[in-house]
């Protein structure tokens, strides 16, 4: 293996509270993670310079690796000098500090061009603060006031297919012009506005907005009813993010000079590494990053990338929002002990007093992981509702779909039978005391169908690897698979209704025969290092593994730190979820006890109060 020109790669992710730094080195077996360091982010007073936090994180990495990375002036030493044993070859960075990229988007029809604009902004790594549309029911003065109050970093306007409406698109632009919006960071520059609508409306839009905003025009993101072209808008958003938003954030001009490539928004970088892996391995991926205030869900299905952000579902600052949205019964269905509603509410309020605290007792951990399941489920539901077929395309003359009156669940393009890999990330998943708990949270939240590989990001380095994938995809994918991903195992789950106790599937694996019954979960421990094993699955009549109802299915499984998990609880509907309101308390606890025992989730748990 010949030695590459780039031997040493330094990458940082500037988060809202912590700046994380990784050093990737070339060795005998390719690129590997060498060390990782972190330091508090310094965008706020008294420092108000993000580079201070970056340099502090780099100094920690320098101490851990035992070689100088910074010179006497605090500047990075480049390139790597093997003789002097100092420096690095390239430095890259991502950022979500200061609240990340916050946008307002708009279009003519809420379920058509406005929805496409929302998808474009989310895919570029933005938090969408609001979606404006001509038909959203708000009066012009209400929209004007809203834009003024929100003070977004950027606006994306769409509307009209090419050759279609001009009048309504211009009306929307006039609302923006009347609002004369001021950006969130810095008052001395004009707000970036991107127009990605009907090409016939470009000149009227320029006349309306060019003197008041930093207007940029790109190709129509919805050129025809049956076409979406989101990439030009996404690239322009990231370009404007650097030129306008980041350039006015505290210390970012200095950071931009330090980096060898453009700074990427953190969520966009996470999406980039997932797209890279999906394309290279020709697989479909669903990934999630669950944080304290927000939860991001990513999907790459048949080469199409989508991202959504659930701004109100998280495990610290948004903890109570999860409970309010999910409800008492939905949370308690995952808790293997009895707890009345008042007691659970009090525990959640205690968490809100100290949002960043971590569980101290096993009971608290169980409750937190139950809440995590609901935060993940709710966020995935939002993702599925956005990733739908294009509204407005004639389909059985279904006018209800055009106006968003159809069944969103049936419209979604997310087909779990097509998903090959689930990737979990975020503290509650990455730092669970047992990997079995992480696997179970992913299964219960996403309800994978057929055969799905379960993985977790070990120390959340996906953002840095995402920006690296744009420059050096080989290095990014090697580190992603060897040091970032932990393979938990495979989930095998037939689709269909199954009655408790009846045979759900019969399995032949490693010379052993297993019978999995309805409502049952069985784990076959199997390390991934053993390589693949040929498995034959015989689903019961009416249950489908992907070859058709009741048809035998063969595949290769690898296992992982947990093993191969056979889930006989059924899908569409998932039996426990469907029957939760009809179950007695004893039945509910019996189910949970069996599942927890099968997966060895909480070996030391003896029941509440013990």
C-alpha positions in Angstrom: 0.0 0.0 0.0 1.7 3.2 -1.2 1.9 6.1 1.2 -0.5 8.9 0.4 0.3 12.6 0.1 -2.1 13.4 3.0 -0.9 11.5 6.1 -2.4 13.6 8.9 -5.9 15.1 9.0 -7.2 17.4 11.8 -11.0 18.1 11.9 -13.2 20.0 14.4 -16.9 20.3 14.9 -17.9 23.5 16.7 -21.1 22.8 18.5 -23.3 25.1 20.6 -21.5 24.1 23.8 -18.5 21.9 22.9 -15.9 22.0 20.2 -14.8 18.4 19.3 -11.5 17.7 17.6 -10.2 14.5 16.0 -6.9 13.6 14.5 -6.8 11.0 11.7 -3.5 9.4 10.8 -2.3 7.2 8.0 -0.8 3.9 9.2 0.0 0.4 8.0 -3.7 -0.6 7.7 -4.9 2.7 6.2 -6.5 5.7 7.9 -7.5 5.4 11.5 -8.6 7.7 14.3 -5.5 8.6 16.4 -6.9 10.7 19.2 -9.9 12.9 20.1 -10.1 16.0 22.2 -12.6 18.7 23.1 -13.0 22.1 24.7 -15.9 24.5 25.5 -17.1 26.5 22.5 -16.2 30.2 22.8 -18.7 32.2 20.6 -20.2 34.0 23.6 -18.8 36.5 26.0 -16.2 37.0 27.4 -14.2 35.3 24.5 -16.6 35.9 21.6 -14.1 34.2 19.3 -14.8 30.6 18.2 -11.1 30.1 17.3 -10.2 30.1 21.0 -12.2 27.0 21.7 -10.9 25.4 18.5 -7.3 26.1 19.6 -7.9 24.8 23.1 -9.3 21.5 21.6 -6.3 21.3 19.2 -3.9 21.8 22.2 -5.6 18.8 24.0 -5.1 16.6 20.9 -1.5 17.8 20.6 -0.8 16.7 24.2 -2.5 13.4 23.7 -0.6 12.5 20.5 2.6 13.8 21.9 3.7 16.2 19.0 3.3 19.9 18.3 0.4 20.9 16.1 0.6 24.7 16.8 3.6 27.0 16.5 4.6 29.7 18.9 2.0 32.1 17.5 -0.8 29.7 17.9 -1.1 28.9 14.2 -1.4 25.4 12.8 1.9 23.8 11.6 1.4 22.6 8.0 2.3 20.3 6.3 3.2 17.3 8.5 6.9 17.0 9.0 7.9 13.5 9.9 11.6 14.3 10.7 10.6 17.0 13.2 7.5 15.0 14.2 5.2 18.0 14.1 2.2 19.5 12.3 -0.7 18.2 10.1 -1.4 18.1 6.4 -5.0 19.5 6.3 -7.5 21.1 8.7 -11.3 20.9 8.2 -14.2 22.1 10.3 -18.0 22.0 10.7 -20.2 24.2 12.8 -23.5 24.5 14.5 -22.4 27.0 17.1 -24.6 30.0 17.7 -27.8 28.1 17.0 -26.7 26.8 13.6 -28.3 28.1 10.3 -31.8 29.4 10.9 -34.0 29.9 7.9 -37.5 30.9 6.8 -38.7 29.4 3.5 -41.7 30.2 1.3 -43.6 29.0 -1.7 -47.0 29.4 -3.4 -48.8 26.2 -2.3 -47.9 24.9 1.1 -47.9 21.2 0.1 -46.1 21.8 -3.2 -43.4 24.4 -3.8 -43.2 25.5 -0.1 -42.7 21.9 0.9 -39.9 21.4 -1.7 -38.3 24.6 -0.4 -38.4 23.2 3.2 -36.8 20.0 2.0 -34.0 21.9 0.3 -33.3 24.0 3.4 -33.3 21.0 5.7 -31.0 19.1 3.4 -28.5 22.0 3.5 -28.3 21.7 7.3 -30.8 24.5 8.3 -33.3 24.7 11.0 -36.5 25.9 9.3 -38.2 28.4 11.6 -41.3 28.8 9.6 -42.8 28.0 6.2 -44.7 30.7 4.4 -47.2 30.0 1.6 -49.8 32.0 -0.3 -52.4 29.5 0.9 -51.3 29.2 4.5 -54.2 31.2 5.9 -52.2 34.1 7.2 -52.8 37.7 6.1 -49.9 39.7 4.6 -49.4 41.8 7.7 -49.2 38.7 9.8 -46.5 37.3 7.6 -44.6 40.6 7.6 -44.7 40.7 11.4 -43.6 37.1 11.7 -40.5 37.6 9.5 -39.5 40.7 11.5 -39.8 38.8 14.8 -38.0 35.6 13.7 -35.0 37.4 12.3 -33.7 34.4 10.3 -30.2 34.1 8.9 -31.5 33.5 5.4 -34.7 33.2 3.3 -35.4 30.8 0.5 -38.3 31.6 -1.8 -39.8 29.3 -4.3 -43.0 29.2 -6.2 -44.5 28.3 -9.6 -43.3 25.7 -12.0 -41.4 27.1 -15.0 -43.9 28.8 -17.2 -46.5 28.9 -14.5 -47.7 31.5 -12.0 -45.8 34.7 -11.6 -48.3 36.9 -9.8 -48.4 34.8 -6.6 -44.7 34.5 -6.5 -44.2 38.2 -6.7 -46.8 38.8 -4.0 -44.7 36.6 -1.7 -41.6 38.6 -2.5 -43.5 41.8 -1.8 -44.3 40.5 1.7 -40.6 39.9 2.2 -39.7 43.3 0.9 -42.3 45.0 3.1 -40.9 43.2 6.1 -37.4 44.6 5.3 -36.0 41.8 7.6 -32.8 42.3 9.7 -30.5 39.4 10.1 -29.8 37.7 13.4 -26.1 38.2 13.4 -24.7 41.7 12.5 -26.8 44.7 11.4 -24.4 46.0 8.8 -25.1 43.5 6.1 -28.1 42.7 4.0 -30.1 39.5 4.6 -29.4 36.7 2.1 -32.5 35.8 0.1 -32.3 32.9 -2.4 -35.0 32.7 -5.2 -35.5 29.3 -6.6 -38.8 29.6 -8.4 -40.4 30.1 -11.8 -37.8 31.4 -14.2 -40.3 33.8 -15.7 -40.6 35.5 -12.3 -36.9 36.2 -11.9 -36.9 39.7 -13.2 -39.9 40.9 -11.2 -38.3 39.3 -8.1 -35.1 41.2 -8.8 -37.0 44.5 -9.1 -38.8 43.7 -5.8 -35.9 42.5 -3.6 -32.5 43.3 -5.1 -32.2 46.7 -3.5 -33.3 45.5 0.0 -31.6 42.1 0.3 -28.6 40.2 -0.8 -30.6 38.4 -3.5 -29.3 35.3 -5.3 -31.2 33.5 -8.1 -30.8 29.8 -8.8 -32.5 27.2 -10.9 -36.2 26.4 -10.0 -36.3 23.7 -7.3 -39.7 22.6 -8.7 -39.3 23.1 -12.5 -42.3 20.9 -13.3 -45.1 19.3 -11.3 -43.4 15.9 -11.4 -39.8 17.1 -10.9 -37.8 18.3 -7.9 -34.3 19.9 -8.4 -33.1 20.6 -4.9 -29.3 20.5 -5.3 -28.7 24.0 -6.7 -30.7 25.5 -3.8 -28.8 23.4 -1.2 -25.4 24.4 -2.6 -26.3 28.1 -2.7 -27.6 28.0 0.9 -24.3 26.6 2.1 -22.4 29.2 0.0 -24.5 32.0 1.5 -24.1 30.5 4.9 -20.3 31.0 4.6 -20.3 34.3 2.9 -22.9 36.1 5.0 -23.9 34.2 8.2 -20.5 32.7 9.2 -18.6 35.8 8.2 -20.5 37.8 10.8 -20.4 35.3 13.6 -17.9 35.9 16.5 -14.4 34.8 15.3 -15.5 32.9 12.3 -13.6 35.0 9.7 -10.4 33.8 11.5 -11.6 30.2 11.5 -12.4 30.4 7.8 -8.8 31.5 7.2 -7.5 28.5 9.2 -9.4 25.8 7.3 -8.3 24.2 4.1 -11.8 23.7 2.8 -15.1 25.5 3.4 -16.8 25.2 6.7 -20.0 23.0 6.6 -23.1 23.2 8.8 -22.9 20.2 11.1 -26.1 18.5 10.0 -25.1 18.9 6.3 -21.8 17.2 7.1 -23.6 14.3 8.9 -25.8 13.9 5.8 -22.7 14.0 3.6 -21.1 11.0 5.2 -24.3 9.0 5.1 -24.7 9.8 1.4 -21.1 8.7 0.8 -21.5 5.4 2.6 -24.9 4.7 0.9 -23.5 5.4 -2.5 -20.3 3.4 -2.0 -22.1 0.3 -0.6 -25.2 0.7 -2.7 -27.5 0.5 0.4 -30.4 2.4 1.9 -29.7 4.2 5.2 -31.9 5.8 7.9 -29.9 7.7 10.6 -30.7 9.8 13.6 -28.8 12.2 15.8 -30.7 12.9 19.0 -29.5 15.9 21.0 -30.6 17.9 24.0 -32.9 20.2 22.2 -33.4 18.8 18.7 -33.4 15.5 16.9 -32.2 15.2 13.3 -33.4 12.3 11.1 -31.6 11.5 7.9 -32.5 9.0 5.1 -30.8 8.0 1.9 -33.2 5.8 -0.1 -32.5 4.8 -3.7 -29.9 7.5 -3.8 -32.3 10.3 -2.6 -31.1 12.2 0.5 -33.5 13.8 2.9 -33.1 15.3 6.4 -35.6 16.7 8.9 -35.0 18.4 12.2 -37.5 18.1 15.1 -36.7 21.2 17.0 -38.9 20.4 20.0 -37.8 16.8 20.7 -34.6 16.2 22.7 -33.3 14.7 25.8 -32.5 17.8 27.9 -34.0 21.2 27.1 -36.9 19.6 25.1 -37.5 16.7 27.5 -40.9 17.9 28.7 -42.0 18.5 25.1 -41.5 14.9 24.3 -43.8 13.9 27.2 -46.4 16.5 26.3 -46.5 15.3 22.7 -46.3 11.5 23.3 -48.6 11.3 26.3 -48.4 9.2 29.5 -49.5 5.9 28.0 -47.1 6.0 25.1 -44.1 6.6 27.4 -45.2 4.1 30.1 -45.5 1.2 27.6 -41.7 1.0 27.7 -41.3 1.2 31.5 -41.1 -2.2 33.2 -42.6 -1.0 36.5 -45.8 0.8 37.6 -45.8 4.6 37.9 -48.8 6.9 38.2 -49.1 9.9 36.0 -48.4 12.4 38.7 -45.2 10.7 39.8 -43.9 10.6 36.2 -44.7 14.2 35.6 -42.8 15.1 38.8 -39.8 13.2 37.6 -39.9 15.0 34.3 -40.2 18.4 36.0 -37.1 17.5 38.1 -35.2 16.8 34.9 -36.2 20.2 33.5 -34.7 21.9 36.6 -31.3 20.4 35.6 -31.8 19.5 31.9 -28.2 18.4 31.3 -28.0 16.0 34.3 -27.6 12.3 33.5 -29.4 9.4 35.3 -28.0 8.4 38.6 -30.3 5.5 39.5 -31.3 2.5 37.3 -34.9 3.6 37.4 -34.0 7.0 36.1 -32.1 5.4 33.3 -35.0 3.2 32.3 -37.4 6.2 32.3 -34.9 8.3 30.2 -34.6 5.5 27.7 -38.4 5.2 27.5 -38.6 8.9 26.8 -35.8 8.5 24.2 -37.9 5.9 22.3 -40.8 8.4 22.1 -38.5 11.3 21.0 -37.1 9.1 18.3 -40.5 7.8 17.2 -42.0 11.3 17.0 -39.1 12.6 15.1 -39.2 9.7 12.6 -42.9 10.3 12.2 -42.2 13.9 11.2 -39.5 12.7 8.8 -41.9 10.3 7.1 -44.5 13.0 6.8 -42.1 15.3 4.9 -40.5 12.6 2.7 -43.5 12.0 0.5 -44.3 11.9 -3.2 -44.6 15.1 -5.0 -48.0 16.7 -4.4 -49.7 18.0 -7.5 -48.7 15.1 -9.7 -51.9 13.6 -11.2 -52.5 10.3 -9.4 -56.0 8.8 -9.7 -57.4 12.3 -9.7 -56.8 12.5 -6.0 -57.3 16.2 -5.3 -57.1 15.6 -1.5 -53.4 14.8 -1.9 -52.8 18.2 -3.6 -54.1 20.1 -0.6 -52.5 17.8 2.0 -55.7 16.1 3.0 -54.5 12.6 2.2 -53.1 10.0 4.5 -49.5 11.2 5.1 -48.4 7.7 6.4 -49.5 6.1 3.1 -47.9 8.8 1.0 -44.4 8.5 2.6 -41.5 7.3 0.5 -39.9 5.8 3.6 -40.3 2.0 3.2 -38.6 0.3 6.1 -38.4 -3.0 4.1 -35.9 -1.2 1.8 -33.7 0.1 4.7 -30.5 -1.9 5.0 -28.9 0.1 7.9 -30.0 2.1 10.9 -27.5 4.5 12.4 -28.0 5.9 15.8 -26.1 8.9 17.3 -26.4 11.2 20.2 -25.7 10.9 23.9 -28.6 8.7 24.9 -27.7 6.2 22.1 -23.9 6.5 21.9 -23.3 6.4 25.7 -26.0 3.9 26.9 -24.4 1.7 29.6 -25.1 -1.4 27.5 -25.1 -1.7 23.7 -28.2 -3.9 24.0 -30.1 -0.9 25.3 -29.1 1.1 22.2 -30.2 -1.7 19.9 -33.6 -2.0 21.6 -34.2 1.7 21.5 -33.5 1.7 17.8 -35.8 -1.3 17.2 -38.7 0.1 19.3 -38.5 3.6 17.8 -38.0 2.8 14.1 -39.6 -0.6 13.9 -37.3 -2.0 11.2 -38.8 -4.5 8.8 -37.2 -7.5 7.1 -33.5 -7.6 7.8 -31.8 -4.4 9.0 -28.2 -3.8 10.3 -28.2 -1.8 13.5 -25.3 0.5 14.2 -24.3 3.3 16.5 -21.8 6.2 16.2 -19.3 5.5 19.0 -18.2 9.0 19.9 -20.1 11.2 17.4 -17.4 12.0 14.8 -19.8 11.9 11.8 -19.7 15.7 11.3 -16.0 15.7 10.9 -16.0 12.7 8.7 -18.8 14.3 6.6 -16.7 17.3 5.7 -13.7 15.0 5.1 -15.8 13.0 2.7 -16.0 16.0 0.4 -12.2 16.2 0.2 -10.9 12.6 0.9 -13.8 10.1 0.7 -11.4 7.1 1.2 -10.1 8.4 4.5 -13.6 9.3 5.6 -15.1 5.9 4.9 -12.2 3.9 6.3 -12.4 5.8 9.7 -16.2 5.7 9.6 -16.3 1.9 9.4 -13.4 1.1 11.6 -13.5 3.7 14.4 -16.9 5.5 14.2 -19.5 2.8 13.7 -20.1 0.1 16.2 -22.1 -2.8 14.6 -24.7 -3.8 17.2 -26.1 -6.6 15.1 -29.0 -7.5 12.7 -32.7 -7.2 13.4 -34.9 -9.8 11.7 -38.6 -8.8 11.7 -41.3 -10.2 9.4 -44.1 -7.8 8.4 -47.7 -8.6 9.2 -50.1 -9.3 12.0 -49.2 -12.0 14.4 -51.1 -13.4 17.5 -49.3 -13.8 20.8 -48.0 -17.3 21.2 -48.4 -18.4 17.6 -45.4 -19.2 15.5 -44.1 -16.1 13.8 -41.1 -17.6 12.0 -38.8 -20.6 12.0 -35.1 -19.9 11.6 -32.0 -22.0 10.6 -28.8 -20.3 11.7 -25.3 -21.7 12.3 -26.7 -25.3 12.3 -29.3 -24.4 14.9 -33.1 -24.3 14.5 -35.1 -21.5 16.3 -38.8 -21.0 16.6 -39.9 -17.4 17.2 -43.4 -16.9 18.5 -45.7 -13.9 18.3 -44.8 -11.3 20.9 -41.4 -12.9 21.5 -37.9 -11.7 21.0 -34.9 -14.1 20.7 -31.2 -13.0 20.5 -28.6 -15.2 18.9 -25.2 -14.0 20.1 -22.8 -13.7 17.2 -19.7 -11.6 16.8 -19.2 -9.8 13.5 -15.6 -10.9 13.4 -16.8 -14.5 12.6 -17.9 -13.3 9.1 -21.2 -13.9 7.4 -23.5 -16.8 8.0 -26.2 -18.1 5.7 -29.6 -17.9 7.4 -32.9 -19.3 6.2 -36.1 -17.8 7.6 -39.5 -19.4 7.2 -42.2 -16.8 8.1 -45.6 -18.0 9.1 -48.5 -17.7 6.7 -49.4 -14.0 6.2 -46.0 -12.8 7.4 -43.6 -11.3 4.9 -39.8 -11.2 5.1 -39.5 -9.6 1.6 -40.1 -12.6 -0.6 -43.8 -12.6 -0.2 -46.3 -13.7 2.6 -45.3 -17.1 4.0 -42.4 -17.4 1.6 -39.0 -18.6 2.8 -36.2 -16.1 2.7 -32.5 -16.6 2.6 -29.8 -14.0 3.5 -26.4 -13.5 5.0 -26.2 -12.1 8.5 -23.1 -10.9 10.4 -24.2 -10.1 13.9 -22.4 -7.7 16.1 -21.8 -6.7 19.8 -25.4 -7.7 20.6 -25.9 -10.4 17.9 -28.8 -11.3 15.7 -32.2 -10.2 17.1 -35.3 -12.0 16.0 -38.4 -9.9 16.6 -41.7 -11.7 16.5 -43.8 -8.8 17.6 -45.2 -8.2 14.1 -45.3 -5.1 12.0 -48.1 -3.0 10.5 -49.3 -3.2 13.1 -46.7 -3.6 15.7 -48.7 -5.8 18.2 -47.6 -4.2 21.5 -48.1 -0.7 20.2 -51.5 -1.6 18.8 -52.7 -3.3 21.9 -51.3 -1.0 24.5 -54.6 0.5 25.5 -56.2 -3.0 25.9 -53.4 -4.6 27.9 -53.8 -5.1 31.6 -50.9 -3.8 33.8 -49.8 -7.3 34.5 -49.7 -8.2 30.8 -47.8 -5.1 30.0 -45.2 -5.8 32.7 -44.9 -9.5 31.6 -44.2 -8.4 28.0 -41.5 -6.0 29.0 -40.0 -8.4 31.4 -39.6 -11.0 28.7 -38.1 -8.6 26.2 -35.7 -7.1 28.7 -34.6 -10.6 29.8 -34.1 -11.8 26.2 -31.9 -8.8 25.3 -30.3 -8.5 28.8 -31.2 -4.8 28.9 -31.1 -4.2 32.6 -29.5 -7.3 34.3 -29.5 -5.7 37.7 -33.1 -4.5 37.6 -35.3 -6.3 40.2 -38.3 -4.1 40.0 -39.2 -0.5 41.1 -38.0 0.5 44.5 -35.2 -2.2 44.6 
